[in-house]
């Protein structure tokens, strides 16, 4: 999969666009800037946007090509971000050191998803936030009909509200919903989609 993402990201164009995720932008603006972690950050659109708002951003992805694009975008927008090349299994941050975890279309294999989500939750301070958007299980039919809609082809990698509750039990949910929406995020998130969206606060 690392090769897959390096091949996708090495194009000159930003394949998911340079604009940040719309759900992210609708929620982060009401928060006081602090320390933000963005796993599977790809080409850096969300990291750069958050840095422009004054957030101290740490991002990672296992794609070296993604890192290059992210740093290029950060230079263009005249902001600084920390961007590591790593998979989630090997990445290390201090526990309870982040005010916000942002997960945007960060889909992991079913056999490791719960463990990876638990690891990411451990990095959030008590009182810290999680903002998440990803493809729901019902999305798989739409992606088969329209491959440009994007998303994993394995249903086990897709989300449900129950999965999010089970994987992040220490979060109190201000929003946890499944919605149908039209994505316009570059060449690979284009079309009608079924999404899980969540905003929660770590209470334990």
PADOVO-766693 format. One line per field, with one value per residue (C-alpha): z, x negated, y negated; residue number from 1. Coordinates in Angstrom, 3 decimals, padded with zeros to 6 digits. Layout:
residues N
up <- (Z:...) $
east <- (X:...) $
north <- (Y:...) $
k <- (NUM:...) $
***
This chain:
residues 204
up <- (000.000:000.583:-003.095:-004.048:-002.164:-003.355:-006.939:-006.341:-004.640:-006.956:-009.597:-009.886:-009.047:-005.536:-006.101:-003.290:-003.906:-001.892:000.007:003.438:004.198:004.462:007.600:009.296:008.458:009.775:013.198:013.931:013.712:017.037:018.906:020.635:018.765:020.491:019.482:016.627:015.331:011.818:010.933:007.299:006.251:002.640:000.769:003.774:002.936:006.434:008.218:006.332:006.890:010.630:010.836:009.215:012.075:014.623:015.480:016.308:013.776:013.823:010.847:009.522:006.598:005.229:001.827:001.198:-001.848:000.366:002.715:-000.188:-001.391:002.149:002.726:-000.672:000.234:003.639:001.970:-000.444:002.431:004.584:007.575:009.448:010.071:011.503:009.083:009.730:007.277:009.263:009.491:012.547:013.987:014.395:014.998:018.553:020.306:023.981:025.495:026.269:024.480:021.886:022.170:018.949:016.847:013.269:011.298:007.720:005.459:007.532:006.913:008.270:007.714:009.876:011.832:013.127:013.092:016.735:018.031:015.857:017.030:020.642:020.110:018.557:021.359:023.891:022.379:023.197:026.464:028.753:027.573:024.097:020.925:018.057:014.672:012.221:008.755:006.810:004.510:005.940:005.131:002.939:000.756:-000.881:-003.294:-004.388:-004.903:-007.047:-009.183:-009.311:-008.612:-008.487:-005.276:-003.601:-000.494:000.345:-001.706:001.397:003.489:006.641:006.333:006.310:009.326:011.211:014.190:016.324:015.295:016.282:019.661:020.313:019.204:021.113:024.310:026.359:024.110:024.715:021.382:020.484:016.969:015.631:012.446:009.123:006.243:002.481:000.932:-002.299:-002.067:-004.255:-003.118:-006.171:-008.595:-006.147:-003.808:-006.394:-006.135:-003.917:-000.754:002.502:005.390:009.118:010.869:014.499:016.990:020.531:023.740:025.716:029.205:030.778) $
east <- (000.000:-002.917:-003.815:-000.190:-000.096:-003.528:-002.381:000.839:-000.826:-003.784:-001.709:-002.142:001.517:002.887:005.075:007.513:007.149:005.356:008.472:009.030:011.804:015.082:016.298:012.978:013.187:016.754:015.702:012.148:012.940:014.796:011.840:008.986:005.753:003.463:001.638:003.171:002.290:003.315:002.623:002.671:002.410:001.415:000.657:001.107:004.219:005.722:002.398:001.597:005.082:004.878:001.400:002.773:005.303:002.487:002.453:-000.797:-000.437:-001.994:-001.118:-002.286:-001.764:-003.718:-004.081:-007.296:-005.640:-002.797:-005.288:-006.959:-003.632:-002.642:-005.874:-005.546:-002.025:-003.215:-005.950:-003.412:-001.148:-004.110:-003.391:-005.309:-004.103:-005.808:-005.397:-006.798:-006.992:-005.772:-002.999:-000.780:-002.327:-005.739:-004.915:-005.476:-004.156:-003.844:-000.582:002.045:000.036:002.555:005.595:007.145:007.042:008.237:009.074:010.137:010.608:008.020:009.162:007.152:007.399:010.121:007.727:005.699:008.272:009.358:005.768:004.758:007.720:006.907:003.325:004.453:006.952:004.121:002.422:005.384:005.472:008.489:010.812:009.297:011.297:011.687:013.017:013.569:014.961:014.737:016.661:019.524:020.137:023.087:020.706:019.307:022.243:021.745:018.006:018.686:021.070:018.741:015.071:014.282:016.307:013.309:012.994:011.679:012.946:013.029:016.157:014.221:012.215:015.335:017.009:020.274:021.389:021.137:017.502:016.592:018.310:016.505:013.086:013.254:015.200:013.659:015.159:018.468:020.116:021.411:022.034:021.989:023.965:024.159:024.991:025.211:023.286:021.596:017.812:015.739:012.174:009.999:010.008:010.554:013.289:015.825:019.463:022.267:020.924:022.148:020.089:019.661:018.991:018.071:017.066:016.259:014.545:012.270:013.745:011.597) $
north <- (000.000:-002.380:-002.000:-002.660:-005.955:-007.061:-006.498:-008.419:-011.379:-011.819:-013.616:-017.376:-017.966:-017.629:-014.597:-015.501:-019.212:-021.888:-022.959:-021.394:-018.935:-020.859:-019.057:-019.794:-023.478:-023.656:-022.329:-023.475:-027.179:-027.133:-025.591:-027.377:-026.540:-024.062:-020.881:-018.883:-015.432:-014.356:-010.700:-009.549:-013.189:-012.598:-015.806:-018.071:-020.087:-019.821:-020.293:-023.478:-024.886:-024.250:-025.796:-028.945:-029.098:-028.984:-025.279:-023.462:-020.655:-017.189:-015.002:-011.675:-009.351:-006.431:-008.133:-010.056:-011.612:-012.812:-014.465:-016.271:-017.646:-018.676:-020.562:-022.252:-023.382:-024.604:-026.652:-028.124:-029.158:-030.269:-028.037:-025.355:-021.816:-018.741:-015.853:-012.378:-009.496:-006.501:-003.958:-003.944:-000.799:-002.429:-006.087:-007.331:-010.411:-011.260:-010.076:-012.706:-015.383:-016.618:-018.858:-017.577:-014.414:-014.775:-011.637:-012.231:-009.228:-007.359:-003.796:-000.871:002.903:004.409:006.642:003.667:000.871:001.156:001.290:-001.667:-003.731:-002.916:-004.051:-007.318:-007.948:-007.623:-010.673:-012.960:-014.902:-014.555:-017.279:-017.092:-016.640:-014.198:-015.291:-012.414:-011.925:-008.692:-006.415:-004.375:-000.715:-001.679:-003.695:-000.576:-000.321:-003.937:-003.443:-000.374:-002.392:-005.405:-004.598:-008.344:-008.539:-006.912:-004.813:-001.347:001.566:003.786:003.376:004.308:001.087:-001.098:-002.720:-002.632:-004.671:-001.535:-000.992:-004.545:-004.154:-000.867:-002.107:-005.410:-004.553:-007.373:-010.038:-011.765:-012.464:-015.880:-014.569:-011.015:-010.555:-008.766:-011.075:-011.044:-013.927:-014.951:-015.126:-017.442:-016.780:-016.466:-013.559:-010.711:-012.007:-013.110:-012.160:-010.996:-009.363:-007.856:-009.209:-008.799:-012.102:-012.508:-015.186:-014.075:-015.114:-012.788:-012.493:-009.754) $
k <- (1:2:3:4:5:6:7:8:9:10:11:12:13:14:15:16:17:18:19:20:21:22:23:24:25:26:27:28:29:30:31:32:33:34:35:36:37:38:39:40:41:42:43:44:45:46:47:48:49:50:51:52:53:54:55:56:57:58:59:60:61:62:63:64:65:66:67:68:69:70:71:72:73:74:75:76:77:78:79:80:81:82:83:84:85:86:87:88:89:90:91:92:93:94:95:96:97:98:99:100:101:102:103:104:105:106:107:108:109:110:111:112:113:114:115:116:117:118:119:120:121:122:123:124:125:126:127:128:129:130:131:132:133:134:135:136:137:138:139:140:141:142:143:144:145:146:147:148:149:150:151:152:153:154:155:156:157:158:159:160:161:162:163:164:165:166:167:168:169:170:171:172:173:174:175:176:177:178:179:180:181:182:183:184:185:186:187:188:189:190:191:192:193:194:195:196:197:198:199:200:201:202:203:204) $
***
